[in-house]
């Protein structure tokens, strides 16, 4: 790869620049630059990732293909890891989002996901671990992430911290969608107003259809709607009972967990769930992280798994609509999570008033995204994309999947129970 190591600017942000002389060199072999420290000494925003700064190479191509400026990032061989790649993704996204441009994977390389009119990323599968982006969209395209969680449910950050992280990641519109609770709306709105970020008030209701768990996102509901507030309180009560029983089973078998200690740690009013048990087990040293705890003792087929009551999804949809909200089914074909509902069940939910599907989500493989997208097109449903961000609770990164602005407009047109919060669009 022929490159210049002189300091320069990419999208107005100072960095070391390497200029590729052909399309193939936009994805350089990392070994070609790894030994040259002058090519990888690039400033990295430490707020994007808590790990030490990752040495990167940011390269802009002289070749403009179909009016697309290609920008690539190559990790130094010593820094190749999933976390480092996520950090690189966020860094380049911020480089481009600061100018208001959209991000799209260049042609000739398979995307790991696709979100029209929003932020897109491409993760190369080769050992070189290159990340590539192209910028060619209008400067006024917002970055929209409609599924995030705070410490009011099973996220690890306060609502204000979630908003701050979203702003740092280049998000301009986000929805706070905690499980069965809306306590985070006010602090999220205050943070959004301060940081210039629009907040869509939402929640994620725990529902079921035929015994299969269905997560129903609800946007712009009336927070004072009596039937909705009663339903949320009832769901939380049953989740609480389930939590106590799960902890009892684990403690009986010698696991270091205590219900009162968990509640004391997370605070009153929080929607309790298995992630809080996982966190307690991690704090006690029983497991390394949440994923390990779920993999061994908290998964849906575990002897410690306890079911809890949840309303039928169609009933929840009708309550959401009565509260002026917009119901959208979260990750409908996330087969890795367990059983998913059939297309006929989804059709019944649409008949009940469900407005859309979360198409772009990290728990959807390519076939799942294609299936969900096809249903949205065929049935005229709203199609969203989201990160399902949980802070340190999951590896999901803010804006790793996003929603087309036109789809958000459809949500805003349909929702009558509430209005946007924070900095208004």
C-alpha positions as CSV (number, residue, x, y, z in Angstrom):
1,X,0.0,0.0,0.0
2,X,1.4,3.4,-1.0
3,X,0.7,5.8,1.8
4,X,1.6,9.1,3.3
5,X,2.2,9.2,7.0
6,X,1.9,13.0,7.3
7,X,-0.7,14.4,9.7
8,X,-3.8,15.6,8.0
9,X,-7.6,15.7,8.3
10,X,-10.3,13.3,7.5
11,X,-13.7,15.0,7.5
12,X,-12.1,17.8,9.3
13,X,-10.7,15.7,12.2
14,X,-6.9,15.6,12.6
15,X,-5.3,12.2,12.1
16,X,-2.6,10.4,10.2
17,X,-3.7,9.8,6.6
18,X,-2.7,7.1,4.3
19,X,-3.8,7.6,0.6
20,X,-4.6,4.4,-1.3
21,X,-3.9,4.4,-5.0
22,X,-6.6,1.9,-6.0
23,X,-9.9,0.4,-4.9
24,X,-8.2,-2.8,-3.7
25,X,-5.9,-0.8,-1.5
26,X,-8.8,0.7,0.4
27,X,-8.7,-2.6,2.3
28,X,-5.0,-2.9,2.9
29,X,-3.3,-5.9,4.4
30,X,-2.6,-5.0,8.0
31,X,0.8,-6.6,7.9
32,X,1.8,-4.0,5.3
33,X,1.4,-1.2,7.8
34,X,1.6,-2.9,11.2
35,X,5.4,-2.5,11.5
36,X,5.3,1.2,10.7
37,X,4.4,3.0,13.9
38,X,4.1,6.4,12.1
39,X,1.1,5.0,10.2
40,X,-0.8,3.8,13.2
41,X,-0.3,6.7,15.7
42,X,-3.7,8.2,15.4
43,X,-5.6,10.1,18.1
44,X,-8.5,8.0,19.6
45,X,-11.3,9.4,21.6
46,X,-11.0,7.5,25.0
47,X,-14.7,8.3,25.8
48,X,-15.8,5.9,23.1
49,X,-14.4,2.9,24.9
50,X,-13.1,2.4,28.4
51,X,-10.1,0.4,27.2
52,X,-6.7,2.1,26.6
53,X,-6.6,3.9,23.2
54,X,-6.4,1.5,20.3
55,X,-3.7,2.3,17.7
56,X,-5.4,2.7,14.4
57,X,-4.7,3.7,10.8
58,X,-7.3,5.9,9.2
59,X,-7.0,6.0,5.4
60,X,-8.9,8.0,2.8
61,X,-8.8,6.8,-0.8
62,X,-8.0,9.2,-3.7
63,X,-10.5,7.1,-5.7
64,X,-14.1,8.3,-5.6
65,X,-16.4,5.4,-6.6
66,X,-19.9,6.4,-7.5
67,X,-19.4,9.7,-5.7
68,X,-18.5,7.8,-2.5
69,X,-15.5,8.8,-0.5
70,X,-14.0,5.6,1.0
71,X,-12.6,5.7,4.5
72,X,-11.0,2.6,6.0
73,X,-9.7,1.7,9.5
74,X,-7.1,-0.9,10.1
75,X,-6.3,-2.2,13.5
76,X,-2.7,-2.7,14.6
77,X,-2.0,-6.4,14.9
78,X,-1.4,-6.1,18.6
79,X,-4.9,-4.5,19.1
80,X,-7.1,-7.0,17.3
81,X,-10.1,-7.9,19.5
82,X,-13.9,-7.6,19.4
83,X,-13.8,-4.7,21.8
84,X,-11.1,-2.9,19.8
85,X,-13.1,-3.4,16.6
86,X,-16.2,-1.9,18.3
87,X,-14.1,1.0,19.4
88,X,-12.8,1.5,15.9
89,X,-16.4,1.4,14.6
90,X,-17.5,4.1,17.0
91,X,-14.4,6.3,16.3
92,X,-15.0,6.3,12.5
93,X,-18.7,6.8,13.0
94,X,-17.9,9.9,15.0
95,X,-15.5,11.2,12.4
96,X,-18.3,11.1,9.8
97,X,-21.3,12.0,12.0
98,X,-19.6,15.2,13.1
99,X,-20.1,16.4,9.6
100,X,-23.6,15.2,9.4
101,X,-22.8,12.6,6.7
102,X,-24.3,9.2,6.5
103,X,-22.2,6.0,6.5
104,X,-22.6,3.2,4.0
105,X,-20.4,0.2,3.3
106,X,-18.6,0.5,-0.1
107,X,-19.7,-1.7,-3.0
108,X,-18.0,-5.1,-3.6
109,X,-18.0,-6.1,0.1
110,X,-20.8,-7.9,2.0
111,X,-22.5,-5.7,4.6
112,X,-23.0,-7.2,8.1
113,X,-26.3,-5.3,8.1
114,X,-28.2,-2.8,6.1
115,X,-30.2,0.2,7.2
116,X,-31.2,2.6,4.4
117,X,-30.6,6.2,5.1
118,X,-28.8,5.6,8.4
119,X,-25.5,4.6,9.8
120,X,-24.1,1.4,8.4
121,X,-21.0,-0.5,9.1
122,X,-19.0,-3.3,7.5
123,X,-16.9,-5.8,9.4
124,X,-14.4,-7.6,7.2
125,X,-14.2,-11.3,8.0
126,X,-10.6,-11.5,6.9
127,X,-7.7,-11.7,9.5
128,X,-6.7,-8.2,8.5
129,X,-9.7,-7.0,10.6
130,X,-10.4,-3.9,8.5
131,X,-13.4,-1.7,9.0
132,X,-14.6,0.3,6.0
133,X,-17.0,3.1,5.4
134,X,-18.1,5.3,2.7
135,X,-19.8,8.7,3.1
136,X,-22.1,10.1,0.4
137,X,-25.4,10.8,2.0
138,X,-27.0,14.3,2.6
139,X,-25.5,16.2,5.5
140,X,-28.9,16.5,7.3
141,X,-29.5,12.8,7.9
142,X,-30.0,12.1,11.6
143,X,-28.6,9.0,13.4
144,X,-31.6,7.3,15.0
145,X,-31.4,4.5,17.6
146,X,-34.8,3.5,19.0
147,X,-34.0,0.8,21.5
148,X,-31.9,1.5,24.6
149,X,-32.0,0.5,28.3
150,X,-30.9,2.2,31.5
151,X,-30.4,1.3,35.1
152,X,-34.2,1.7,35.5
153,X,-34.4,-1.8,34.1
154,X,-31.4,-4.0,33.1
155,X,-29.0,-1.4,31.7
156,X,-25.9,-0.5,33.6
157,X,-26.0,3.3,33.1
158,X,-28.3,5.9,34.4
159,X,-30.8,7.4,31.9
160,X,-28.6,10.6,31.7
161,X,-25.5,8.5,31.1
162,X,-27.2,6.6,28.3
163,X,-28.1,9.9,26.7
164,X,-24.5,11.2,27.1
165,X,-23.1,8.0,25.6
166,X,-25.5,8.2,22.7
167,X,-24.5,11.8,22.1
168,X,-20.8,10.8,22.2
169,X,-21.5,8.1,19.7
170,X,-23.0,10.6,17.2
171,X,-26.6,9.7,17.8
172,X,-29.0,12.5,17.3
173,X,-32.3,10.8,18.1
174,X,-32.7,8.0,20.7
175,X,-35.5,6.2,22.4
176,X,-35.2,5.1,26.0
177,X,-37.1,1.8,26.2
178,X,-36.7,0.3,29.6
179,X,-38.5,-2.9,30.5
180,X,-42.0,-2.2,31.9
181,X,-41.1,1.1,33.4
182,X,-41.0,4.8,32.3
183,X,-39.1,6.2,35.3
184,X,-36.1,7.1,33.1
185,X,-37.9,9.5,30.8
186,X,-37.5,12.7,32.9
187,X,-33.8,12.4,33.5
188,X,-33.2,11.3,29.9
189,X,-35.2,14.3,28.6
190,X,-33.1,16.7,30.8
191,X,-29.9,15.2,29.6
192,X,-31.1,15.4,26.0
193,X,-32.0,19.0,26.3
194,X,-28.6,19.8,27.8
195,X,-26.6,17.7,25.2
196,X,-28.7,18.6,22.1
197,X,-30.1,15.1,21.6
198,X,-33.8,14.2,20.9
199,X,-35.3,11.6,23.2
200,X,-38.3,9.5,22.0
201,X,-40.2,8.3,25.1
202,X,-40.7,4.6,25.0
203,X,-40.7,1.3,26.9
204,X,-40.4,-2.4,26.2
205,X,-43.3,-4.4,27.5
206,X,-42.9,-8.0,28.6
207,X,-45.6,-10.0,26.8
208,X,-46.2,-13.5,25.4
209,X,-48.0,-15.3,22.7
210,X,-48.7,-19.0,23.0
211,X,-46.1,-19.2,25.8
212,X,-43.4,-17.6,23.7
213,X,-41.8,-14.5,25.0
214,X,-42.6,-11.4,22.9
215,X,-40.9,-8.0,23.6
216,X,-43.2,-5.2,22.5
217,X,-41.7,-1.8,22.1
218,X,-44.1,1.1,22.7
219,X,-43.4,4.6,21.6
220,X,-45.1,7.9,22.5
221,X,-47.6,6.5,25.0
222,X,-49.5,8.6,27.5
223,X,-47.6,8.0,30.8
224,X,-50.8,8.7,32.8
225,X,-53.0,6.2,30.9
226,X,-54.6,4.2,33.7
227,X,-54.8,0.8,31.9
228,X,-51.2,1.0,30.8
229,X,-49.8,2.1,34.2
230,X,-51.8,-0.8,35.8
231,X,-50.4,-3.3,33.3
232,X,-46.8,-2.2,33.8
233,X,-47.2,-2.4,37.6
234,X,-48.7,-5.9,37.3
235,X,-45.9,-7.1,35.0
236,X,-43.3,-5.8,37.4
237,X,-44.9,-7.5,40.3
238,X,-44.8,-10.8,38.6
239,X,-41.2,-10.3,37.6
240,X,-40.4,-9.5,41.2
241,X,-42.0,-12.8,42.4
242,X,-40.1,-14.7,39.7
243,X,-36.9,-13.0,40.8
244,X,-37.3,-14.1,44.4
245,X,-38.0,-17.7,43.4
246,X,-35.0,-17.8,41.1
247,X,-32.7,-16.5,43.8
248,X,-34.1,-19.0,46.2
249,X,-33.3,-21.9,43.9
250,X,-29.8,-20.7,43.2
251,X,-29.1,-20.0,46.9
252,X,-30.3,-23.5,47.8
253,X,-27.7,-25.0,45.5
254,X,-25.0,-22.8,47.1
255,X,-24.7,-19.9,44.7
256,X,-23.8,-16.6,46.5
257,X,-27.0,-14.6,45.9
258,X,-29.4,-12.9,48.2
259,X,-32.7,-11.2,47.1
260,X,-32.5,-8.3,49.6
261,X,-28.9,-7.6,48.7
262,X,-29.8,-7.4,45.0
263,X,-32.7,-5.0,45.6
264,X,-30.5,-2.9,47.9
265,X,-27.9,-2.7,45.2
266,X,-30.1,-1.7,42.3
267,X,-32.5,0.4,44.2
268,X,-36.3,0.5,44.6
269,X,-38.5,1.0,41.5
270,X,-36.2,-0.8,39.1
271,X,-37.7,-3.4,36.9
272,X,-36.0,-6.6,38.2
273,X,-34.8,-9.3,35.9
274,X,-32.3,-12.1,35.4
275,X,-29.5,-9.7,34.4
276,X,-29.6,-8.3,38.0
277,X,-29.1,-11.9,39.3
278,X,-26.2,-12.3,36.9
279,X,-24.6,-9.1,38.0
280,X,-24.9,-10.2,41.7
281,X,-23.2,-13.5,40.8
282,X,-20.5,-11.6,39.0
283,X,-19.9,-9.3,42.0
284,X,-19.6,-12.4,44.2
285,X,-17.0,-13.9,41.9
286,X,-19.1,-16.8,40.8
287,X,-18.9,-15.9,37.1
288,X,-16.8,-13.6,35.0
289,X,-19.6,-11.6,33.4
290,X,-23.3,-11.6,32.6
291,X,-22.9,-13.8,29.5
292,X,-21.2,-16.5,31.5
293,X,-23.9,-16.5,34.2
294,X,-26.6,-16.7,31.6
295,X,-24.8,-19.5,29.7
296,X,-24.5,-21.7,32.8
297,X,-27.4,-21.0,35.1
298,X,-29.8,-18.3,33.9
299,X,-30.7,-19.4,30.4
300,X,-34.2,-20.4,29.5
301,X,-33.6,-24.2,29.7
302,X,-31.8,-24.0,33.1
303,X,-33.2,-25.8,36.1
304,X,-33.2,-22.4,37.8
305,X,-35.4,-20.8,35.1
306,X,-38.7,-19.6,36.5
307,X,-41.6,-18.5,34.2
308,X,-43.6,-15.4,35.1
309,X,-47.0,-14.1,34.0
310,X,-47.1,-11.7,31.1
311,X,-50.0,-10.4,29.1
312,X,-50.8,-11.8,25.7
313,X,-49.0,-9.7,23.1
314,X,-52.3,-8.8,21.3
315,X,-53.8,-7.5,24.6
316,X,-50.6,-5.4,25.2
317,X,-50.8,-4.0,21.7
318,X,-54.4,-2.9,22.2
319,X,-53.4,-1.2,25.5
320,X,-50.5,0.6,23.9
321,X,-52.8,1.9,21.1
322,X,-55.4,3.0,23.6
323,X,-52.6,5.0,25.4
324,X,-51.9,6.7,22.1
325,X,-48.7,4.7,21.5
326,X,-47.0,3.0,18.6
327,X,-46.4,-0.8,19.2
328,X,-43.4,-2.3,17.4
329,X,-42.3,-5.9,18.0
330,X,-38.6,-6.1,19.1
331,X,-36.3,-8.6,17.4
332,X,-39.1,-10.9,16.2
333,X,-36.8,-13.6,14.7
334,X,-34.0,-13.6,17.2
335,X,-33.8,-17.4,17.2
336,X,-30.6,-17.5,19.2
337,X,-32.6,-16.2,22.2
338,X,-35.0,-19.1,22.1
339,X,-38.3,-19.8,20.6
340,X,-39.8,-17.1,18.4
341,X,-43.4,-16.7,17.3
342,X,-44.7,-17.7,13.8
343,X,-45.5,-15.4,11.0
344,X,-49.2,-16.2,11.6
345,X,-48.9,-15.0,15.1
346,X,-47.3,-11.8,13.9
347,X,-50.1,-11.4,11.4
348,X,-52.6,-11.6,14.3
349,X,-50.7,-9.0,16.2
350,X,-50.9,-6.7,13.1
351,X,-54.6,-7.3,13.1
352,X,-54.7,-6.2,16.7
353,X,-53.0,-3.0,15.9
354,X,-49.2,-3.7,16.0
355,X,-47.5,-1.1,13.8
356,X,-44.1,-2.5,12.9
357,X,-41.1,-4.7,13.4
358,X,-37.6,-4.2,14.6
359,X,-35.8,-5.4,11.5
360,X,-32.2,-4.5,12.0
361,X,-30.9,-5.9,15.3
362,X,-27.7,-7.8,16.2
363,X,-29.7,-10.9,17.2
364,X,-31.1,-11.1,13.6
365,X,-29.0,-12.9,11.1
366,X,-29.2,-12.0,7.4
367,X,-32.2,-14.4,6.8
368,X,-34.0,-13.0,9.8
369,X,-33.5,-9.4,8.6
370,X,-34.7,-10.3,5.2
371,X,-37.8,-12.0,6.5
372,X,-38.7,-9.2,8.8
373,X,-38.0,-6.6,6.1
374,X,-40.2,-8.5,3.6
375,X,-43.1,-8.6,6.1
376,X,-42.8,-4.8,6.6
377,X,-42.9,-4.2,2.9
378,X,-45.7,-6.6,2.2
379,X,-47.9,-5.5,5.1
380,X,-47.0,-1.8,5.1
381,X,-45.4,-1.9,8.6
382,X,-42.9,0.4,10.1
383,X,-39.4,-1.0,9.9
384,X,-36.9,0.0,12.6
385,X,-33.3,-0.7,13.4
386,X,-31.8,-0.4,16.9
387,X,-28.8,-1.2,19.1
388,X,-30.7,-2.6,22.1
389,X,-28.0,-0.9,24.1
390,X,-27.5,-2.0,27.8
391,X,-24.3,-0.2,28.7
392,X,-21.7,-2.7,30.0
393,X,-24.5,-5.3,30.4
394,X,-24.2,-6.4,26.8
395,X,-21.7,-5.9,24.0
396,X,-24.3,-4.1,21.9
397,X,-22.9,-0.7,20.8
398,X,-25.0,2.4,20.3
399,X,-26.1,3.1,16.7
400,X,-24.7,-0.3,15.5
401,X,-28.2,-0.5,13.9
402,X,-30.3,2.5,13.2
403,X,-33.7,3.6,11.9
404,X,-34.4,5.4,8.6
405,X,-35.7,9.0,9.4
406,X,-38.8,8.3,7.2
407,X,-39.7,5.4,9.5
408,X,-39.4,7.6,12.6
409,X,-41.7,10.1,10.9
410,X,-44.3,7.4,10.6
411,X,-44.0,6.7,14.3
412,X,-44.4,10.4,15.1
413,X,-47.4,10.6,12.8
414,X,-49.1,7.7,14.5
415,X,-48.2,8.4,18.2
416,X,-50.7,10.7,19.9
417,X,-50.1,9.9,23.6
418,X,-46.9,11.9,24.0
419,X,-44.3,14.1,22.3
420,X,-40.6,14.1,21.7
421,X,-38.4,15.1,24.6
422,X,-35.0,16.6,25.1
423,X,-33.8,18.7,22.1
424,X,-36.6,18.7,19.6
425,X,-36.0,17.8,16.0
